[in-house]
Amino acid sequence: MMKVLSDSWRFAHGAPLFTAQLRSQPADFHVVENLGWDLSGDGEHDYLWVEKEGNNTEWVAQRLAQFAGVPEKDIGFAGMKDRHAITQQWFSVPRWNKPDWGVFEEEGVRILRVSRHLRKLKRGAHDTNSFKIVLRYAEPINEPAVTERIERIRTLGVPNYYGEQRFGRGGSNISLADAWAKGKRLSRNKRSIAISTVRSYIFNETLSARVEADTWNRIVQGDKANLDGSGSVFSVPEIDAALAERCLQMDVHPAVDLVGEGSNVEPAHWQAALDKARVAPDQRALRLRVQNLEYLFEEGALTLSFTLGRGAFATSVLRELCRWS
């Protein structure tokens, strides 16, 4: 009923400038998770710094649980990382059976470091993710125009869209979400995907309208404010000159609600399902600051390096620059 494509929502900085190949090989998409806090060095949980290639995060968690002889639900990780990539991230594993991680073997998985900590690693407990992405292209590109676009992204940020991967291959998760909203019984995992899809789709629609109105990067009446680099969101009783300047400097960003119980969502059966599931509303920033943005042109390729806060999608940066296959 609804299509989700890379250009389904409005662009802030103009149409994509070229077409590229993305993830033509795993090494072209590299992600490093940054916790942003120190491990205690002791405690009942092993913390594993894992490099994986060609595997998703949940699959790695399953293998770690099997090796350690613990339930999969007791494996901790901060965030889901791309399958078709080389990624480095932390996992926590209870030390109940004192596993010897030096003999762990699994294709596409390497344990680079072992430490310890007092508590299980929780979802969303990391600070940022750093990306190094190679965009390969067959046709020559206008390097000065691409450079200018990159500088705009560096200075102004990008709309904080949920990436199209949130909506499944070809938007399949939209159909799943609609079936759930119409009463189809789902497993806990698929129900979670359905709820997330509804909220993400509505958010992207709202953000696209703000991009069209040229208000995605400034706080307007009714918005909340998100403090850059944190999950802190606060109400804005008055939009004064000081707050407007802080927003201009990207110290704060406009934020709106992620829909839930008591929202006013169309279609109506989506709202009814959110109400029935008692989904608590949340907030998300409309704008995304792209940190440490660097670039390098080579023969037939552009390499981008940048850092994003947790919950942000690298594809939301890339879409402002190019289309990909």
PAZAPA-4460 file (N, C-alpha, C; in steps of 0.05 Angstrom, whole numbers, plus 32768, in hexadecimal, padded with zeros to 4 digits):
% residues 325
    n_x    n_y    n_z   ca_x   ca_y   ca_z    c_x    c_y    c_z   seq   type   mol
   8010   7FE8   8000   8000   8000   8000   8011   8019   8000     1      M     A
   8029   8017   8009   803B   802F   800A   8057   8026   8000     2      M     A
   8063   8036   7FF0   807D   8030   7FE5   8092   803E   7FF7     3      K     A
   80A9   8030   7FFB   80BF   803B   8009   80D8   8037   7FF7     4      V     A
   80E1   804D   7FEC   80F9   804D   7FDB   810D   8061   7FE5     5      L     A
   8125   8061   7FDB   813A   8073   7FE4   8132   8090   7FE0     6      S     A
   8121   8096   7FCC   8118   80B1   7FC7   80FA   80B6   7FCD     7      D     A
   80F0   80A5   7FDF   80D3   80A8   7FE7   80CE   80C2   7FF6     8      S     A
   80E3   80CD   8003   80DF   80E5   8013   80F1   80FB   8009     9      W     A
   80EA   8114   800F   80F7   812B   8004   8115   812D   800B    10      R     A
   8124   8138   7FF9   8140   813D   7FFD   8144   815A   8007    11      F     A
   8157   815E   801A   815C   8179   8025   816F   8189   8014    12      A     A
   8182   817B   8007   8198   818A   7FF9   8197   8187   7FDB    13      H     A
   8181   817D   7FD0   817E   817A   7FB4   817F   815D   7FAC    14      G     A
   8179   8158   7F93   8178   813C   7F88   8193   812F   7F8A    15      A     A
   8194   8115   7F8C   81AE   8107   7F8C   81BE   810D   7F73    16      P     A
   81D9   810F   7F76   81EA   8119   7F61   81F6   8103   7F4F    17      L     A
   81F5   80EB   7F58   8200   80D5   7F48   81F5   80BA   7F52    18      F     A
   81FA   80A5   7F43   81F2   808A   7F4A   820B   807A   7F50    19      T     A
   820A   806B   7F66   8221   805B   7F6E   8219   803F   7F76    20      A     A
   822D   802E   7F78   822A   8014   7F83   8231   8015   7FA1    21      Q     A
   821F   800B   7FB2   8223   800B   7FCF   8225   7FEE   7FD8    22      L     A
   8239   7FE8   7FE9   823E   7FCD   7FF3   8245   7FB9   7FDD    23      R     A
   8253   7FC2   7FC9   825B   7FAF   7FB4   826D   7F9A   7FBF    24      S     A
   827A   7F9F   7FD6   8289   7F8C   7FE5   8287   7F94   8003    25      Q     A
   8289   7F81   8016   8285   7F89   8032   8298   7F9F   803B    26      P     A
   82B1   7F9F   8031   82C4   7FB4   803A   82BC   7FD0   8032    27      A     A
   82A9   7FD2   8020   82A0   7FED   8017   828D   7FFA   802B    28      D     A
   8284   7FEB   803F   8272   7FF6   8054   827D   7FED   806F    29      F     A
   828B   7FFF   807D   8298   7FF8   8096   828B   8008   80AC    30      H     A
   8284   7FFB   80C2   8277   8008   80D9   8285   8001   80F3    31      V     A
   828B   8015   8103   8297   8011   811D   8286   801E   8132    32      V     A
   827E   800E   8146   826D   8017   815C   827F   8024   8171    33      E     A
   8276   803B   817B   8284   8049   8190   8273   804A   81A9    34      N     A
   827B   803C   81BE   826B   803C   81D6   8269   8057   81E3    35      L     A
   827F   8065   81E5   827F   8080   81F2   8281   807F   8210    36      G     A
   8287   8067   821B   828B   8064   8238   829E   804D   823C    37      W     A
   82AA   804C   8254   82BF   8038   825A   82B3   801F   8267    38      D     A
   82BF   8008   8261   82B8   7FEF   826F   82C6   7FEE   828A    39      L     A
   82B9   7FE0   829D   82C4   7FDF   82B8   82DD   7FCD   82BA    40      S     A
   82DF   7FB9   82A8   82F5   7FA6   82A9   82F0   7F8E   82BB    41      G     A
   82DA   7F8E   82C9   82D2   7F77   82D9   82B4   7F73   82D8    42      D     A
   82AA   7F5F   82E6   828D   7F5B   82E6   8286   7F40   82D9    43      G     A
   826C   7F3B   82D7   8261   7F21   82CF   825B   7F1F   82B1    44      E     A
   8264   7F33   82A2   825F   7F32   8285   8279   7F35   8275    45      H     A
   827E   7F23   8263   8293   7F27   824F   8289   7F3B   823A    46      D     A
   829A   7F4E   8234   8294   7F60   821E   82A7   7F5A   8207    47      Y     A
   829B   7F54   81F0   82AA   7F4A   81D9   82AA   7F60   81C3    48      L     A
   82C1   7F69   81BA   82C3   7F7B   81A4   82C5   7F6A   818B    49      W     A
   82B0   7F69   817B   82AD   7F56   8166   82AD   7F64   814A    50      V     A
   82BC   7F59   8138   82BA   7F61   811C   82AB   7F4B   810D    51      E     A
   8297   7F53   80FE   8288   7F40   80EF   8286   7F49   80D2    52      K     A
   8283   7F36   80C0   8280   7F3B   80A4   826C   7F27   8098    53      E     A
   8258   7F32   808A   8244   7F20   807D   8230   7F14   8090    54      G     A
   822E   7F1D   80A9   821C   7F12   80BC   820D   7F29   80CA    55      N     A
   81F4   7F24   80D3   81E6   7F38   80E2   81EC   7F35   8100    56      N     A
   81E5   7F4A   810F   81EB   7F4B   812B   81DD   7F34   813B    57      T     A
   81C4   7F2F   8135   81B5   7F1B   8144   81C1   7EFF   813F    58      E     A
   81CA   7EF9   8127   81D7   7EE0   8121   81F0   7EDC   8131    59      W     A
   8200   7EF1   8133   8219   7EF0   8143   8212   7EEB   8161    60      V     A
   81FD   7EF9   816A   81F4   7EF5   8186   81EC   7ED8   818B    61      A     A
   81DF   7ECC   8178   81D7   7EAF   817B   81F0   7E9D   817E    62      Q     A
   8204   7EA3   816D   821C   7E92   816E   822C   7E96   8188    63      R     A
   822D   7EAE   8192   823A   7EB4   81AB   822C   7EA6   81C2    64      L     A
   8211   7EA6   81C1   8201   7E99   81D6   8206   7E7B   81D6    65      A     A
   8206   7E6F   81BE   820B   7E52   81BC   8226   7E4B   81C7    66      Q     A
   823A   7E5B   81C0   8256   7E55   81C9   8258   7E57   81E8    67      F     A
   824B   7E6C   81F3   824D   7E71   8210   823A   7E60   8220    68      A     A
   8227   7E53   8213   8214   7E42   8221   8200   7E53   8232    69      G     A
   81F7   7E69   8226   81E4   7E7B   8234   81CD   7E81   8222    70      V     A
   81B6   7E88   822D   819F   7E8F   821B   81A5   7EA8   820A    71      P     A
   819B   7EA7   81F2   81A0   7EBE   81DF   8197   7ED8   81EA    72      E     A
   8181   7ED8   81FA   8176   7EF1   8205   8189   7EFE   8218    73      K     A
   819D   7EF0   8222   81B0   7EFB   8235   81C9   7F08   8227    74      D     A
   81CA   7F05   820D   81DF   7F12   81FE   81D8   7F2F   81F9    75      I     A
   81EA   7F41   81FF   81E4   7F5E   81FC   81F3   7F6A   81E4    76      G     A
   81E6   7F7C   81D6   81F4   7F8C   81C2   81E5   7FA7   81C0    77      F     A
   81F4   7FBC   81B8   81E9   7FD7   81B9   81D8   7FDD   81A1    78      A     A
   81DF   7FD2   818A   81D0   7FD9   8172   81D3   7FC4   815C    79      G     A
   81C0   7FC3   814A   81C1   7FB2   8133   81D4   7FBE   811E    80      M     A
   81E6   7FAE   8113   81F9   7FB7   80FF   81F4   7FA9   80E5    81      K     A
   81FB   7FB6   80CF   81F6   7FAC   80B4   8202   7F91   80B0    82      D     A
   81F4   7F80   80A1   81FE   7F66   8099   8212   7F68   8083    83      R     A
   820C   7F77   806E   821D   7F78   8056   8232   7F8E   805A    84      H     A
   8243   7F89   806D   8257   7F9D   8075   826C   7F90   8087    85      A     A
   8281   7F9E   808D   8293   7F97   80A2   828E   7FA9   80BA    86      I     A
   8286   7F9E   80D0   827E   7FAE   80E7   828D   7FA5   8100    87      T     A
   8291   7FB7   8112   829D   7FB2   812C   828A   7FBC   8141    88      Q     A
   8283   7FAB   8154   8271   7FB2   8169   8275   7FA1   8182    89      Q     A
   826A   7FAA   8198   826C   7F9C   81B2   8254   7F89   81B6    90      W     A
   825A   7F72   81C2   8246   7F60   81CC   824D   7F5A   81E9    91      F     A
   8239   7F56   81FA   823E   7F4D   8215   8232   7F31   8219    92      S     A
   8241   7F20   8227   8239   7F04   822C   823D   7EFE   8249    93      V     A
   8229   7EF2   8257   822D   7EEA   8273   8244   7ED6   8276    94      P     A
   8254   7ED9   828C   826B   7EC8   8290   8264   7EAE   82A0    95      R     A
   824B   7EA6   82A0   8243   7E90   82B1   8254   7E77   82AD    96      W     A
   825A   7E71   8294   8269   7E59   828D   8286   7E5E   8286    97      N     A
   828F   7E77   828A   82AB   7E7E   8286   82B5   7E75   826A    98      K     A
   82A9   7E7D   8255   82B1   7E74   823A   82CD   7E7E   8233    99      P     A
   82DB   7E6E   8224   82F6   7E75   821A   82F3   7E81   81FF   100      D     A
   82F3   7E9B   81FD   82ED   7EA8   81E3   8305   7EA6   81D0   101      W     A
   831C   7E9D   81DA   8333   7E99   81C9   832F   7E82   81B5   102      G     A
   831C   7E70   81BA   8318   7E59   81A8   82FE   7E5C   8199   103      V     A
   82F0   7E73   819B   82D7   7E77   818C   82DE   7E7A   816F   104      F     A
   82CF   7E6B   815E   82D3   7E6D   8141   82B7   7E6E   8133   105      E     A
   82B4   7E81   8122   829C   7E83   8112   82A3   7E93   80F9   106      E     A
   829B   7E89   80E1   82A2   7E96   80C8   8296   7EB2   80C8   107      E     A
   82A7   7EC5   80C1   829D   7EE1   80BF   829C   7EF0   80D9   108      G     A
   82A6   7EE3   80EF   82A5   7EF0   8109   82C1   7EEE   8116   109      V     A
   82CB   7F04   8120   82E4   7F05   812E   82E1   7F14   8148   110      R     A
   82EA   7F08   815E   82EA   7F16   8178   8305   7F24   817A   111      I     A
   8305   7F3E   817A   831D   7F4E   8179   8327   7F55   8195   112      L     A
   8315   7F55   81A8   831D   7F5D   81C4   8308   7F52   81D7   113      R     A
   8311   7F4A   81EF   82FF   7F41   8204   8304   7F52   821D   114      V     A
   82EF   7F5D   8228   82F1   7F6B   8242   82DA   7F62   8253   115      S     A
   82D5   7F70   8269   82BF   7F69   827B   82B2   7F83   8285   116      R     A
   8299   7F7E   828D   8289   7F95   8298   8274   7F8A   82AB   117      H     A
   826A   7F9C   82BB   8257   7F95   82D1   823C   7F8D   82C7   118      L     A
   8233   7F99   82B1   8217   7F96   82A8   8216   7F8E   828B   119      R     A
   81FF   7F82   8284   81F9   7F7B   8268   81F8   7F95   8257   120      K     A
   8201   7F92   823E   8200   7FA8   822B   81E3   7FAB   8222   121      L     A
   81D8   7FC3   8225   81BD   7FC9   821D   81BB   7FD5   8201   122      K     A
   81A4   7FD1   81F5   819F   7FDD   81DA   819F   7FFB   81DD   123      R     A
   81AD   8008   81C9   81AE   8025   81C9   81C2   8030   81DD   124      G     A
   81D3   801F   81E9   81E6   8029   81FD   81FF   8035   81F2   125      A     A
   8203   8034   81D7   821A   803F   81CB   8216   805D   81C5   126      H     A
   822C   806A   81BE   822B   8087   81B9   8227   808E   819B   127      D     A
   8239   8083   818B   8239   8089   816E   8242   8070   815E   128      T     A
   823E   8073   8144   824A   805F   8131   825A   806F   811C   129      N     A
   8272   8064   8116   8283   8071   8102   8282   8060   80E8   130      S     A
   827F   806D   80D2   827C   8060   80B8   8293   8067   80A5   131      F     A
   829B   8053   8095   82AC   8058   807E   829F   804A   8067   132      K     A
   8296   8059   8053   8285   804E   803D   8292   8056   8022   133      I     A
   8294   8042   8011   829F   8046   7FF6   8287   8045   7FE3   134      V     A
   8284   805B   7FD4   8270   805D   7FBF   827E   805A   7FA4   135      L     A
   8277   8045   7F95   8285   8040   7F7C   8272   8048   7F65   136      R     A
   827D   8054   7F50   826D   805E   7F3A   827B   8058   7F20   137      Y     A
   826B   8052   7F0B   8276   804C   7EF1   8279   8064   7EDF   138      A     A
   8266   8077   7EE2   8267   8090   7ED2   8275   80A6   7EE1   139      E     A
   8284   80B7   7ED3   8291   80CE   7EE0   827D   80DF   7EEF   140      P     A
   8285   80EB   7F05   8274   80FC   7F15   827F   8119   7F16   141      I     A
   826E   812B   7F1D   8276   8147   7F1F   8282   814C   7F3B   142      N     A
   829C   8149   7F3D   82A8   814A   7F58   82A4   8164   7F66   143      E     A
   82A6   817B   7F59   82A0   8194   7F67   8284   8196   7F73   144      P     A
   8270   818C   7F63   8255   818C   7F6D   8251   8179   7F85   145      A     A
   825E   8162   7F83   825C   814F   7F99   826A   815A   7FB2   146      V     A
   8281   8167   7FAE   828F   8173   7FC5   827E   8188   7FD2   147      T     A
   8271   8199   7FC2   825F   81AE   7FCD   8248   81A1   7FDD   148      E     A
   823D   818B   7FD3   8227   817E   7FE1   8231   8172   7FFC   149      R     A
   8249   8166   7FFB   8254   815B   8014   8258   8171   8029   150      I     A
   8261   8188   8020   8265   819F   8032   824B   81A9   803E   151      E     A
   8236   81A8   802E   821C   81B0   8038   8213   819C   804E   152      R     A
   8217   8183   8048   8210   816E   805C   8220   8172   8076   153      I     A
   823A   8178   8073   824A   817C   808A   8240   8194   809B   154      R     A
   8238   81A9   808D   8231   81C2   809B   8214   81C1   80A6   155      T     A
   8202   81B6   8096   81E5   81B8   809C   81D9   819E   80A6   156      L     A
   81E7   8188   80A4   81DB   816F   80AC   81C8   8164   8097   157      G     A
   81B9   814F   809E   81A6   8143   808B   818D   813C   809A   158      V     A
   8176   8139   808C   815E   812F   809A   8163   8114   80A6   159      P     A
   8159   8110   80BE   815E   80F8   80CE   814B   80E2   80C7   160      N     A
   8148   80DC   80AE   8136   80C7   80A5   813E   80AB   80AF   161      Y     A
   812A   809A   80B4   8130   807E   80B8   8138   8073   809C   162      Y     A
   814C   8063   809B   8155   8057   8082   8141   8043   8077   163      G     A
   8142   8040   805D   812F   802E   8050   8131   8012   8059   164      E     A
   8149   800A   8065   814B   7FEF   806F   8138   7FEA   8086   165      Q     A
   8130   7FFF   8094   811C   7FFC   80AA   8102   7FF1   80A0   166      R     A
   80FC   7FF5   8086   80E3   7FED   807B   80E3   7FD2   806B   167      F     A
   80FA   7FC4   806D   80FC   7FAA   8060   8101   7FAC   8042   168      G     A
   8107   7F95   8037   810D   7F94   801A   80F4   7F9C   800A   169      R     A
   80F7   7FB0   7FFA   80E0   7FB9   7FEA   80C9   7FC4   7FFA   170      G     A
   80CF   7FCC   8013   80B9   7FD7   8024   80A8   7FC1   8030   171      G     A
   80B2   7FA8   8032   80A1   7F92   803B   8097   7F96   8058   172      S     A
   80A6   7FA4   8068   809E   7FA7   8084   8085   7FB9   8086   173      N     A
   8080   7FC9   8072   8067   7FD9   8072   804F   7FC7   8070   174      I     A
   8050   7FB2   805F   803A   7F9F   805E   8037   7F90   8078   175      S     A
   804E   7F89   8084   804D   7F7B   809E   803F   7F8D   80B3   176      L     A
   8047   7FA6   80B3   803C   7FB9   80C7   801E   7FBD   80C2   177      A     A
   8015   7FBE   80A9   7FF9   7FC2   80A4   7FE9   7FA9   80AC   178      D     A
   7FF4   7F91   80A7   7FE7   7F79   80AF   7FE4   7F77   80CE   179      A     A
   7FFA   7F7F   80DC   7FF8   7F80   80F9   7FE3   7F93   8102   180      W     A
   7FE2   7FAB   80F6   7FCE   7FBF   80FE   7FB2   7FB6   80F9   181      A     A
   7FAE   7FA4   80E6   7F94   7F99   80DF   7F8D   7F80   80F0   182      K     A
   7F9F   7F79   8102   7F98   7F64   8115   7FA7   7F4A   8112   183      G     A
   7FBA   7F48   80FF   7FC9   7F2F   80FB   7FDB   7F2A   8113   184      K     A
   7FDB   7F12   811E   7FEC   7F0B   8134   8008   7F06   812A   185      R     A
   801C   7F11   8138   8038   7F0F   8130   8048   7F05   8147   186      L     A
   8060   7EFA   8141   8073   7EF4   8156   807C   7F0E   8163   187      S     A
   8088   7F0C   817B   8091   7F24   8189   80A5   7F34   8178   188      R     A
   80B7   7F26   816A   80CB   7F34   815A   80BE   7F43   8142   189      N     A
   80AB   7F35   8134   809E   7F41   811D   808B   7F58   8126   190      K     A
   807F   7F55   813D   806E   7F6A   8148   807F   7F83   814E   191      R     A
   8097   7F7F   8159   80A9   7F95   815E   80B0   7FA3   8143   192      S     A
   80B6   7F93   812E   80BC   7F9E   8114   80A5   7FAE   810A   193      I     A
   808C   7FA4   810D   8074   7FB2   8103   8071   7FCD   8110   194      A     A
   8074   7FCD   812B   8070   7FE7   8139   8086   7FFB   8131   195      I     A
   809F   7FF1   8130   80B5   8002   8127   80B0   800D   810C   196      S     A
   80A6   7FFD   80FA   80A1   8006   80DE   808C   801B   80DD   197      T     A
   8076   8018   80EC   8061   802D   80ED   806C   8047   80F6   198      V     A
   807B   8047   810C   8086   805F   8118   809A   806C   8105   199      R     A
   80AB   805C   80F9   80C0   8066   80E7   80B3   8073   80CE   200      S     A
   809F   8065   80C3   8092   806F   80AA   8085   808A   80B0   201      Y     A
   8076   808C   80C6   8068   80A5   80CC   807C   80BB   80D1   202      I     A
   8092   80B5   80DF   80A7   80C9   80E4   80B3   80D3   80CA   203      F     A
   80B9   80C1   80B7   80C5   80C9   809E   80B2   80DA   808E   204      N     A
   8098   80D3   808F   8084   80E4   8081   8083   8100   808D   205      E     A
   8084   8102   80A7   8084   811C   80B5   809D   812B   80AE   206      T     A
   80B4   811E   80AF   80CD   812C   80A8   80CE   8135   808B   207      L     A
   80C3   8125   8079   80C3   812C   805D   80B3   8146   8059   208      S     A
   809C   8148   8067   808C   8160   8065   809B   8178   8070   209      A     A
   80AB   8174   8085   80BB   818A   8090   80D1   8192   807D   210      R     A
   80DD   817F   806F   80F1   8185   805B   80E5   8196   8045   211      V     A
   80CD   818E   803C   80BF   819D   8027   80B9   81B9   8030   212      E     A
   80B2   81BD   8049   80AC   81D7   8054   80C5   81E6   805C   213      A     A
   80DD   81DA   805A   80F6   81E6   8061   80F7   81EC   807F   214      D     A
   80EC   81DB   808F   80ED   81DF   80AD   80F9   81C7   80BB   215      T     A
   8106   81B5   80AC   8112   819D   80B8   8129   81A3   80CA   216      W     A
   8135   81BA   80C6   814E   81C1   80D4   814A   81D9   80E7   217      N     A
   8132   81DF   80EE   812D   81F4   8102   8114   81ED   8112   218      R     A
   8114   81F7   812B   80FF   81F1   813E   80E7   8203   8139   219      I     A
   80D0   81F7   8136   80B7   8206   8132   80A4   8200   814A   220      V     A
   808F   8210   814C   807C   820D   8162   8071   81F0   8162   221      Q     A
   8072   81E4   817A   8068   81C9   817D   807E   81B4   817D   222      G     A
   8096   81BC   8174   80AD   81A9   8175   80B8   81A7   8191   223      D     A
   80C7   8192   8195   80D9   8190   81AC   80F5   8194   81A1   224      K     A
   8109   8195   81B4   8125   8199   81AC   8135   8182   81B6   225      A     A
   8146   8178   81A4   8159   8162   81AB   8175   816E   81AE   226      N     A
   8181   8169   81C5   819D   8172   81C9   81AF   8160   81B9   227      L     A
   81BF   816D   81A8   81D1   815E   8196   81E3   814B   81A5   228      D     A
   81E5   8133   819A   81F7   811F   81A5   81EC   8110   81BD   229      G     A
   81D2   8114   81C3   81C6   8107   81DA   81A9   80FF   81D3   230      S     A
   819D   80EF   81E5   8181   80E9   81E3   816F   80FC   81F1   231      G     A
   817B   8112   81FB   816C   8125   820B   815A   8136   81F9   232      S     A
   8140   8136   8200   812C   8145   81F1   811C   8156   8205   233      V     A
   8119   816F   81FF   810B   8181   8212   80F6   8192   8203   234      F     A
   80E2   819A   8212   80CC   81AA   8207   80D6   81C6   8201   235      S     A
   80C8   81D3   81EF   80D0   81EE   81E6   80B8   8201   81EA   236      V     A
   80B6   820D   8202   809F   821F   8207   809F   8238   81F6   237      P     A
   80B8   8240   81EF   80BB   8259   81DF   80D3   8256   81CD   238      E     A
   80D0   825D   81B4   80E7   825D   81A1   80F3   8279   81A0   239      I     A
   8108   827D   81B0   8114   8297   81B1   812D   8297   81A0   240      D     A
   813B   82AE   819F   8152   82B2   818E   8169   829F   8196   241      A     A
   816C   829B   81B0   8181   828A   81BA   817E   826D   81B1   242      A     A
   8165   8263   81B2   815F   8248   81AA   8163   8245   818C   243      L     A
   815A   8259   817D   815D   8259   8160   817B   8258   8158   244      A     A
   818B   8266   8167   81A8   8266   8161   81B4   824B   8168   245      E     A
   81AC   8240   817E   81B6   8225   8186   81AF   8210   8170   246      R     A
   8197   8213   8165   818F   8201   8150   81A0   8206   8137   247      C     A
   81A5   821F   8130   81B5   8225   8119   81D1   821A   811C   248      L     A
   81DC   8219   8134   81F6   820F   8139   81F6   81F1   813D   249      Q     A
   81DF   81E4   813B   81DB   81C7   813E   81E2   81BD   815A   250      M     A
   81DF   81CF   816E   81E1   81C7   818A   81C7   81B8   8192   251      D     A
   81B1   81C0   8186   8197   81B3   818A   818A   81AF   816F   252      V     A
   8178   819B   816E   816A   8195   8155   814C   8194   815A   253      H     A
   813C   819B   8146   811F   8197   814A   8118   817A   814C   254      P     A
   8105   8173   815E   80FD   8158   8162   80DF   8156   8163   255      A     A
   80D4   8140   8159   80B7   813B   8159   80B2   8120   8165   256      V     A
   8099   811A   816A   8091   8101   8177   8093   80EA   8163   257      D     A
   809D   80D3   816E   8099   80BA   8161   807E   80B0   816B   258      L     A
   806C   80AA   8159   8050   80A5   8160   804D   808D   8172   259      V     A
   8037   808D   8181   8031   8077   8193   8014   807A   819C   260      G     A
   800E   8070   81B4   7FF3   8071   81BF   7FEA   808E   81C2   261      E     A
   7FD3   8094   81B8   7FC8   80AF   81BA   7FD1   80C3   81A5   262      G     A
   7FE0   80BA   8191   7FE8   80CB   817B   7FD0   80CD   8168   263      S     A
   7FD5   80DA   8151   7FC0   80DE   813E   7FCA   80D6   8122   264      N     A
   7FCB   80BB   811E   7FD8   80B0   8107   7FC4   80A8   80F2   265      V     A
   7FCA   80AC   80D9   7FBB   80A1   80C2   7FCD   808C   80B4   266      E     A
   7FC2   8075   80AC   7FA6   806D   80AE   7F9E   8067   80CB   267      P     A
   7F83   8069   80D0   7F78   8066   80EB   7F7E   804B   80F7   268      A     A
   7F7F   8036   80E7   7F84   801B   80F3   7FA1   8019   80FE   269      H     A
   7FB3   8029   80F3   7FCE   802A   80FF   7FCD   8036   811B   270      W     A
   7FBE   804C   811D   7FBC   8058   8138   7FAE   8046   814C   271      Q     A
   7F99   8039   8143   7F8B   8026   8154   7F9D   8010   815E   272      A     A
   7FAF   8006   814D   7FC2   7FF1   8154   7FD6   7FFC   8168   273      A     A
   7FE0   8014   8164   7FF3   8020   8177   7FE6   8023   8192   274      L     A
   7FCD   802C   8192   7FBE   8030   81AB   7FBB   8015   81BA   275      D     A
   7FB3   8000   81AB   7FAE   7FE6   81B7   7FC8   7FDB   81C2   276      K     A
   7FDE   7FE0   81B5   7FF8   7FD5   81BE   8005   7FE7   81D4   277      A     A
   7FF8   7FFD   81DA   8001   800F   81EF   801E   8018   81EA   278      R     A
   8023   8020   81D1   803E   8029   81C9   8043   8045   81D3   279      V     A
   8057   8048   81E3   805D   8062   81EF   8069   8075   81DA   280      A     A
   805F   808D   81D7   806C   80A0   81C5   8089   80A6   81CD   281      P     A
   8099   80AD   81BA   80B5   80B4   81BF   80BB   80CD   81AD   282      D     A
   80D4   80D5   81AC   80DC   80EB   819B   80F4   80E4   818A   283      Q     A
   80F7   80F2   8174   810F   80EE   8163   8115   8109   8156   284      R     A
   812F   8110   8153   8137   8128   8147   8132   8127   8129   285      A     A
   812A   813E   811D   8126   8140   8101   8140   8143   80F1   286      L     A
   8154   814D   80FE   816D   8153   80F0   8184   8141   80FC   287      R     A
   8196   813A   80EB   81AD   8129   80F2   81C7   8138   80EC   288      L     A
   81D7   813B   8100   81F2   8147   80FC   8205   8131   80F4   289      R     A
   8214   8136   80DE   8227   8123   80D4   8243   812B   80DE   290      V     A
   824E   811C   80F0   8267   8123   80FD   827F   8117   80EE   291      Q     A
   8295   8125   80F0   82AF   811C   80E6   82AD   8113   80C9   292      N     A
   829F   8122   80B9   829B   811B   809D   82B4   8121   808C   293      L     A
   82BE   810C   8080   82D6   810E   806E   82CF   80FF   8054   294      E     A
   82DD   8107   803F   82D8   80FA   8025   82F1   80F8   8015   295      Y     A
   82F2   80E5   8003   8309   80E1   7FF1   8300   80D7   7FD6   296      L     A
   8306   80E5   7FC1   8300   80DC   7FA6   8318   80CB   7F9C   297      F     A
   8311   80B4   7F91   8325   80A3   7F83   8319   809B   7F68   298      E     A
   8328   808C   7F59   831F   8084   7F3E   8306   8073   7F41   299      E     A
   82EF   807E   7F38   82D6   806F   7F39   82CA   806B   7F54   300      G     A
   82D3   807A   7F68   82C8   8075   7F83   82CA   808E   7F94   301      A     A
   82B7   8091   7FA6   82B7   80A6   7FBB   82B6   8098   7FD6   302      L     A
   82C9   809D   7FE7   82C9   8092   8002   82C0   80A8   8016   303      T     A
   82AC   80A1   8026   82A1   80B3   803A   82A7   80A7   8056   304      L     A
   82AF   80B8   8068   82B2   80B0   8084   82A3   80C4   8095   305      S     A
   8293   80BA   80A8   8284   80CC   80BA   827A   80BD   80D2   306      F     A
   8271   80CB   80E6   8266   80C0   80FE   824A   80CA   8103   307      T     A
   8238   80B8   810C   821D   80BF   8112   8215   80B5   812E   308      L     A
   8202   80C3   813A   81F8   80BA   8154   81E8   80A1   8151   309      G     A
   81E3   8093   8167   81D4   807A   8167   81B8   807F   815C   310      R     A
   81AD   806C   814E   8192   806E   8143   8191   807C   8128   311      G     A
   81A8   8086   811F   81A9   8094   8105   81B2   8080   80EF   312      A     A
   81AA   8086   80D6   81B0   8075   80BF   81C3   8082   80AC   313      F     A
   81D9   8073   80A5   81EC   807D   8092   81DF   8083   8077   314      A     A
   81CB   8073   8070   81BD   8077   8056   81AE   8092   8055   315      T     A
   81A8   809D   806C   819B   80B8   806D   81AF   80CE   8065   316      S     A
   81C9   80C8   8069   81DE   80DA   805F   81E2   80D5   8041   317      V     A
   81E5   80BC   8039   81EB   80B6   801D   81D6   80BF   800A   318      L     A
   81BC   80BD   8012   81A6   80C3   8000   81A7   80E1   7FF8   319      R     A
   81B3   80F2   8008   81B5   810E   8000   81CB   8113   7FEC   320      E     A
   81DA   80FE   7FE5   81F0   8101   7FD3   81ED   80F1   7FBA   321      L     A
   81E3   80D8   7FBC   81E2   80C7   7FA5   81CB   80B3   7FA8   322      C     A
   81C5   80A6   7F91   81B4   808E   7F91   81C7   8076   7F8F   323      R     A
   81BE   805F   7F98   81CF   8048   7F97   81C0   802E   7F90   324      W     A
   81D0   801A   7F88   81C5   8000   7F82   81D5   7FEB   7F91   325      S     A
***
